[in-house]
Amino acid sequence: MSLKTHQLLKNKKKNILERWMKNQLADDGLREDLISNDELRSQSEELITALVGNLSSENFTNLDADEWSPVIEILGGIAITRARQGFSPRETGNFVFSLKEAILEVLQQEMTNDPTALFQESLKVNRIMDNLSVVTFETFIKGREEVILRQTDEITEISTPVIRVWDGILALPIIGTLDSARTQIVMENLLQEIVETGSSIAILDISGVPAVDSLVAQHLIKTVSATRLMGAECIISGIRPEIAQTVVHLGIDLSNIITKATLASALAYSFKVMRLEVKKTGTVSKF
């Protein structure tokens, strides 16, 4: 970038900022529910200050130059924050695109009398702002992936609750498909609860598992084996007819595992093993 243009953008920083804010506030997709106008102006002012402060004819088109590190760091932080706040990729991208538009507007206004120079400098602005947009998208995607992974872990924890249904009896209803990672969490939660409660029976209810294949069956067998090593008996309940047929067709051997069709049947079997009996005592009086 020529020294004249470099100095021009520095001198017009305030003008660029105001045009940029105007472009952002005029956007129909502005998320006022996620970011206030004051916070938006603060982010914009921080970025434009770093941007014009590091412009020079030598480094303008080279994002690898050290002078661009503050700009990329600020832009990356904004992208990460927006990913965590729930902004869409388009909304985050418009943050940079609207800045490019504001810079081009200022260039056009100040260099109207020199069309050749305006064209050349506009190409440079487009190139560097497009590169900054790529950086923004890449950082945003990384931030969104972090959010998704964290939410996945939280959902997995919530979807594998260990319930103490009776003194000495635990139940773990499994909903969804079992994979290696989830099986590990299931085993850890179940074994930890066995240690803390001293339970002797654990019921794995798979009525919420959509299908059982050889991989899922192997995961269940591993969980049963780990439970037995802790001194507790493991019962698998929720064996629907279609699942039973699949297990038979696959030739999976579950003969060493106690299985029941329903959770109620598994609980009744547990009471029998523990020599417990539940009886109705009569009608409860109303007060």
ZAROPA-689264 format. One record per residue (C-alpha): residue in one letter; y negated, z, x. Coordinates in Angstrom, 2 decimals, decimal comma. Layout:
# ZAROPA-689264
{rec 'A'; {Y; Z; X}}
...
//
This chain:
# ZAROPA-689264
{rec 'M'; {0,00; 0,00; 0,00}}
{rec 'S'; {-3,45; -0,81; 1,31}}
{rec 'L'; {-5,70; 1,99; 2,41}}
{rec 'K'; {-8,15; 1,03; -0,33}}
{rec 'T'; {-5,54; 1,45; -3,08}}
{rec 'H'; {-4,19; 4,60; -1,49}}
{rec 'Q'; {-7,63; 6,18; -1,54}}
{rec 'L'; {-8,32; 4,79; -4,99}}
{rec 'L'; {-5,38; 6,62; -6,56}}
{rec 'K'; {-6,37; 9,85; -4,84}}
{rec 'N'; {-9,92; 9,54; -6,14}}
{rec 'K'; {-8,67; 8,68; -9,62}}
{rec 'K'; {-6,06; 11,45; -9,81}}
{rec 'K'; {-7,79; 13,19; -12,70}}
{rec 'N'; {-8,15; 9,91; -14,58}}
{rec 'I'; {-4,46; 9,11; -14,02}}
{rec 'L'; {-3,48; 12,57; -15,26}}
{rec 'E'; {-5,51; 12,24; -18,45}}
{rec 'R'; {-4,11; 8,77; -19,17}}
{rec 'W'; {-0,60; 10,05; -18,45}}
{rec 'M'; {-1,01; 13,01; -20,80}}
{rec 'K'; {-2,41; 10,67; -23,46}}
{rec 'N'; {0,63; 8,40; -23,11}}
{rec 'Q'; {3,04; 11,33; -23,37}}
{rec 'L'; {1,33; 12,96; -26,34}}
{rec 'A'; {1,22; 9,62; -28,18}}
{rec 'D'; {4,99; 9,18; -27,82}}
{rec 'D'; {6,75; 9,60; -31,18}}
{rec 'G'; {9,69; 11,14; -29,33}}
{rec 'L'; {7,64; 14,00; -27,85}}
{rec 'R'; {9,73; 17,18; -28,13}}
{rec 'E'; {7,16; 19,81; -28,98}}
{rec 'D'; {10,04; 22,04; -30,05}}
{rec 'L'; {11,34; 22,13; -26,47}}
{rec 'I'; {8,15; 22,11; -24,41}}
{rec 'S'; {4,57; 23,14; -25,13}}
{rec 'N'; {1,58; 20,93; -24,36}}
{rec 'D'; {0,40; 23,44; -21,75}}
{rec 'E'; {3,77; 23,39; -19,98}}
{rec 'L'; {3,84; 19,58; -20,17}}
{rec 'R'; {0,39; 19,38; -18,57}}
{rec 'S'; {1,39; 21,87; -15,88}}
{rec 'Q'; {4,49; 19,81; -14,95}}
{rec 'S'; {2,49; 16,57; -15,01}}
{rec 'E'; {-0,32; 17,95; -12,88}}
{rec 'E'; {2,10; 19,37; -10,31}}
{rec 'L'; {3,89; 16,04; -9,96}}
{rec 'I'; {0,77; 13,84; -9,81}}
{rec 'T'; {-0,78; 16,13; -7,20}}
{rec 'A'; {2,29; 15,87; -4,98}}
{rec 'L'; {2,53; 12,12; -5,60}}
{rec 'V'; {-1,01; 11,08; -4,67}}
{rec 'G'; {-1,09; 13,63; -1,89}}
{rec 'N'; {1,79; 11,92; -0,10}}
{rec 'L'; {0,84; 8,27; -0,65}}
{rec 'S'; {0,14; 6,13; 2,39}}
{rec 'S'; {0,45; 2,51; 3,41}}
{rec 'E'; {3,43; 3,39; 5,66}}
{rec 'N'; {5,62; 5,42; 3,28}}
{rec 'F'; {4,76; 4,14; -0,19}}
{rec 'T'; {7,95; 2,12; -0,68}}
{rec 'N'; {10,23; 4,35; 1,40}}
{rec 'L'; {11,60; 7,29; -0,55}}
{rec 'D'; {13,57; 8,38; 2,52}}
{rec 'A'; {10,33; 9,29; 4,30}}
{rec 'D'; {9,79; 13,04; 4,76}}
{rec 'E'; {6,50; 12,86; 2,89}}
{rec 'W'; {8,37; 12,10; -0,33}}
{rec 'S'; {10,50; 15,27; -0,20}}
{rec 'P'; {8,02; 17,43; -2,19}}
{rec 'V'; {7,74; 14,75; -4,89}}
{rec 'I'; {11,51; 14,34; -5,23}}
{rec 'E'; {12,03; 18,11; -5,23}}
{rec 'I'; {9,48; 18,63; -8,02}}
{rec 'L'; {10,84; 15,71; -10,05}}
{rec 'G'; {14,42; 16,94; -9,56}}
{rec 'G'; {13,48; 20,41; -10,75}}
{rec 'I'; {11,85; 18,98; -13,87}}
{rec 'A'; {14,90; 16,79; -14,59}}
{rec 'I'; {17,31; 19,73; -14,19}}
{rec 'T'; {15,17; 21,93; -16,43}}
{rec 'R'; {14,99; 19,27; -19,12}}
{rec 'A'; {18,74; 18,71; -18,99}}
{rec 'R'; {19,28; 22,42; -19,62}}
{rec 'Q'; {16,65; 22,52; -22,38}}
{rec 'G'; {18,39; 19,75; -24,33}}
{rec 'F'; {16,18; 16,73; -23,67}}
{rec 'S'; {17,82; 13,31; -23,97}}
{rec 'P'; {17,99; 10,87; -21,03}}
{rec 'R'; {15,45; 8,61; -22,74}}
{rec 'E'; {12,99; 11,46; -23,26}}
{rec 'T'; {13,33; 12,49; -19,62}}
{rec 'G'; {12,98; 8,90; -18,41}}
{rec 'N'; {9,79; 8,42; -20,43}}
{rec 'F'; {8,22; 11,21; -18,39}}
{rec 'V'; {8,23; 8,91; -15,33}}
{rec 'F'; {7,72; 5,63; -17,20}}
{rec 'S'; {4,56; 6,92; -18,85}}
{rec 'L'; {3,23; 7,90; -15,39}}
{rec 'K'; {3,87; 4,38; -14,12}}
{rec 'E'; {2,00; 3,01; -17,10}}
{rec 'A'; {-0,98; 5,28; -16,40}}
{rec 'I'; {-1,12; 4,27; -12,71}}
{rec 'L'; {-0,94; 0,56; -13,59}}
{rec 'E'; {-3,72; 1,01; -16,14}}
{rec 'V'; {-5,99; 2,54; -13,49}}
{rec 'L'; {-5,13; -0,19; -10,98}}
{rec 'Q'; {-5,89; -2,88; -13,53}}
{rec 'Q'; {-9,20; -1,28; -14,41}}
{rec 'E'; {-10,33; -0,88; -10,80}}
{rec 'M'; {-8,98; -4,15; -9,35}}
{rec 'T'; {-9,80; -6,61; -12,12}}
{rec 'N'; {-11,94; -8,72; -9,77}}
{rec 'D'; {-9,06; -9,22; -7,31}}
{rec 'P'; {-6,05; -10,55; -9,26}}
{rec 'T'; {-3,99; -11,26; -6,13}}
{rec 'A'; {-4,36; -7,72; -4,79}}
{rec 'L'; {-3,74; -6,32; -8,28}}
{rec 'F'; {-0,47; -8,28; -8,54}}
{rec 'Q'; {0,74; -7,18; -5,09}}
{rec 'E'; {-0,12; -3,52; -5,57}}
{rec 'S'; {1,35; -3,52; -9,09}}
{rec 'L'; {4,64; -4,77; -7,68}}
{rec 'K'; {4,67; -1,89; -5,20}}
{rec 'V'; {3,87; 0,64; -7,91}}
{rec 'N'; {6,65; -0,75; -10,11}}
{rec 'R'; {9,14; -0,61; -7,24}}
{rec 'I'; {8,45; 2,98; -6,22}}
{rec 'M'; {8,20; 4,31; -9,80}}
{rec 'D'; {11,46; 2,59; -10,71}}
{rec 'N'; {13,09; 4,26; -7,70}}
{rec 'L'; {11,70; 7,62; -8,83}}
{rec 'S'; {13,13; 6,92; -12,29}}
{rec 'V'; {16,57; 6,39; -10,75}}
{rec 'V'; {16,24; 9,71; -8,90}}
{rec 'T'; {15,24; 11,38; -12,17}}
{rec 'F'; {18,24; 9,96; -14,04}}
{rec 'E'; {20,67; 10,91; -11,29}}
{rec 'T'; {19,38; 14,48; -11,18}}
{rec 'F'; {19,32; 14,70; -14,98}}
{rec 'I'; {22,96; 13,58; -15,18}}
{rec 'K'; {23,97; 16,23; -12,63}}
{rec 'G'; {22,14; 18,87; -14,65}}
{rec 'R'; {23,76; 17,71; -17,88}}
{rec 'E'; {27,20; 17,78; -16,25}}
{rec 'E'; {26,58; 21,39; -15,16}}
{rec 'V'; {25,64; 22,29; -18,74}}
{rec 'I'; {28,74; 20,56; -20,13}}
{rec 'L'; {31,04; 22,27; -17,63}}
{rec 'R'; {29,54; 25,67; -18,39}}
{rec 'Q'; {29,82; 25,10; -22,15}}
{rec 'T'; {33,41; 23,91; -21,71}}
{rec 'D'; {34,30; 27,11; -19,86}}
{rec 'E'; {32,59; 29,21; -22,55}}
{rec 'I'; {34,39; 27,37; -25,36}}
{rec 'T'; {37,70; 27,74; -23,55}}
{rec 'E'; {37,14; 31,49; -23,22}}
{rec 'I'; {36,25; 31,77; -26,91}}
{rec 'S'; {39,20; 29,62; -28,02}}
{rec 'T'; {41,78; 31,82; -26,26}}
{rec 'P'; {41,23; 35,30; -27,70}}
{rec 'V'; {43,92; 37,93; -27,20}}
{rec 'I'; {44,20; 40,03; -30,38}}
{rec 'R'; {45,76; 43,46; -30,56}}
{rec 'V'; {47,50; 43,22; -33,95}}
{rec 'W'; {49,46; 46,47; -33,61}}
{rec 'D'; {50,04; 49,20; -31,13}}
{rec 'G'; {52,11; 47,49; -28,43}}
{rec 'I'; {51,85; 44,00; -30,00}}
{rec 'L'; {49,43; 41,29; -28,88}}
{rec 'A'; {48,82; 37,89; -30,44}}
{rec 'L'; {47,16; 34,89; -28,84}}
{rec 'P'; {46,43; 32,02; -31,26}}
{rec 'I'; {46,07; 28,75; -29,35}}
{rec 'I'; {43,90; 26,03; -30,90}}
{rec 'G'; {43,71; 22,58; -29,36}}
{rec 'T'; {45,59; 20,95; -26,51}}
{rec 'L'; {46,94; 22,90; -23,55}}
{rec 'D'; {46,24; 21,56; -20,09}}
{rec 'S'; {46,72; 23,10; -16,66}}
{rec 'A'; {43,25; 24,65; -16,48}}
{rec 'R'; {43,44; 26,13; -19,96}}
{rec 'T'; {46,99; 27,39; -19,42}}
{rec 'Q'; {45,74; 29,31; -16,40}}
{rec 'I'; {43,02; 30,96; -18,50}}
{rec 'V'; {45,54; 31,75; -21,26}}
{rec 'M'; {47,89; 33,42; -18,79}}
{rec 'E'; {45,12; 35,37; -17,08}}
{rec 'N'; {43,71; 36,67; -20,39}}
{rec 'L'; {47,12; 37,55; -21,76}}
{rec 'L'; {48,42; 39,27; -18,62}}
{rec 'Q'; {45,20; 41,23; -18,24}}
{rec 'E'; {45,40; 42,43; -21,84}}
{rec 'I'; {49,08; 43,43; -21,35}}
{rec 'V'; {48,08; 45,57; -18,38}}
{rec 'E'; {45,14; 47,17; -20,20}}
{rec 'T'; {47,00; 47,93; -23,45}}
{rec 'G'; {50,52; 48,49; -22,14}}
{rec 'S'; {51,85; 46,16; -24,83}}
{rec 'S'; {55,52; 45,20; -24,78}}
{rec 'I'; {55,38; 42,15; -27,08}}
{rec 'A'; {53,08; 39,11; -26,94}}
{rec 'I'; {53,00; 36,43; -29,62}}
{rec 'L'; {51,80; 32,93; -28,72}}
{rec 'D'; {50,88; 31,18; -31,95}}
{rec 'I'; {50,71; 27,38; -31,53}}
{rec 'S'; {50,11; 26,46; -35,17}}
{rec 'G'; {46,70; 25,15; -34,03}}
{rec 'V'; {48,15; 22,91; -31,33}}
{rec 'P'; {48,08; 19,31; -32,66}}
{rec 'A'; {51,13; 18,11; -30,71}}
{rec 'V'; {53,66; 19,32; -28,19}}
{rec 'D'; {54,81; 17,04; -25,40}}
{rec 'S'; {56,77; 17,79; -22,26}}
{rec 'L'; {53,61; 18,85; -20,39}}
{rec 'V'; {52,49; 21,27; -23,12}}
{rec 'A'; {56,03; 22,66; -23,32}}
{rec 'Q'; {56,08; 23,29; -19,57}}
{rec 'H'; {52,77; 25,14; -19,85}}
{rec 'L'; {54,19; 27,33; -22,63}}
{rec 'I'; {57,33; 28,08; -20,59}}
{rec 'K'; {55,19; 29,11; -17,62}}
{rec 'T'; {53,16; 31,44; -19,83}}
{rec 'V'; {56,34; 33,01; -21,26}}
{rec 'S'; {57,78; 33,48; -17,75}}
{rec 'A'; {54,59; 35,13; -16,49}}
{rec 'T'; {54,57; 37,45; -19,51}}
{rec 'R'; {58,15; 38,51; -18,88}}
{rec 'L'; {57,37; 39,27; -15,25}}
{rec 'M'; {54,83; 41,78; -16,59}}
{rec 'G'; {57,60; 43,50; -18,57}}
{rec 'A'; {56,66; 42,14; -22,00}}
{rec 'E'; {58,66; 39,96; -24,39}}
{rec 'C'; {56,98; 36,73; -25,46}}
{rec 'I'; {57,45; 35,08; -28,86}}
{rec 'I'; {56,23; 31,58; -29,72}}
{rec 'S'; {55,24; 31,15; -33,36}}
{rec 'G'; {53,77; 28,30; -35,39}}
{rec 'I'; {56,66; 25,89; -34,77}}
{rec 'R'; {56,04; 23,24; -37,44}}
{rec 'P'; {58,86; 20,81; -38,42}}
{rec 'E'; {57,24; 17,86; -36,65}}
{rec 'I'; {56,82; 19,90; -33,46}}
{rec 'A'; {60,45; 21,05; -33,66}}
{rec 'Q'; {61,60; 17,43; -33,96}}
{rec 'T'; {59,44; 16,39; -31,00}}
{rec 'V'; {60,86; 19,17; -28,83}}
{rec 'V'; {64,41; 18,10; -29,71}}
{rec 'H'; {63,73; 14,42; -29,06}}
{rec 'L'; {62,17; 15,22; -25,69}}
{rec 'G'; {65,19; 17,30; -24,73}}
{rec 'I'; {63,06; 20,35; -23,93}}
{rec 'D'; {65,14; 23,51; -23,60}}
{rec 'L'; {63,50; 26,45; -25,38}}
{rec 'S'; {66,79; 28,26; -25,99}}
{rec 'N'; {65,77; 31,19; -23,79}}
{rec 'I'; {62,54; 31,69; -25,72}}
{rec 'I'; {62,24; 33,45; -29,07}}
{rec 'T'; {60,55; 31,06; -31,54}}
{rec 'K'; {59,41; 31,60; -35,12}}
{rec 'A'; {58,02; 29,25; -37,75}}
{rec 'T'; {55,01; 31,41; -38,63}}
{rec 'L'; {52,92; 34,18; -37,17}}
{rec 'A'; {54,05; 36,44; -40,02}}
{rec 'S'; {57,69; 35,87; -39,06}}
{rec 'A'; {56,90; 36,64; -35,44}}
{rec 'L'; {55,12; 39,83; -36,43}}
{rec 'A'; {58,02; 40,89; -38,66}}
{rec 'Y'; {60,43; 40,27; -35,76}}
{rec 'S'; {58,20; 42,33; -33,47}}
{rec 'F'; {58,25; 45,24; -35,92}}
{rec 'K'; {62,05; 45,04; -36,03}}
{rec 'V'; {62,33; 45,07; -32,24}}
{rec 'M'; {60,00; 48,05; -32,00}}
{rec 'R'; {61,80; 49,78; -34,91}}
{rec 'L'; {58,70; 49,84; -37,04}}
{rec 'E'; {58,62; 49,53; -40,81}}
{rec 'V'; {55,65; 48,75; -43,03}}
{rec 'K'; {55,86; 49,86; -46,68}}
{rec 'K'; {53,58; 49,87; -49,66}}
{rec 'T'; {52,64; 53,40; -50,64}}
{rec 'G'; {51,32; 52,60; -54,09}}
{rec 'T'; {48,11; 51,54; -55,75}}
{rec 'V'; {44,94; 52,54; -53,95}}
{rec 'S'; {42,66; 54,46; -56,24}}
{rec 'K'; {39,14; 53,13; -56,82}}
{rec 'F'; {36,11; 55,33; -56,49}}
//
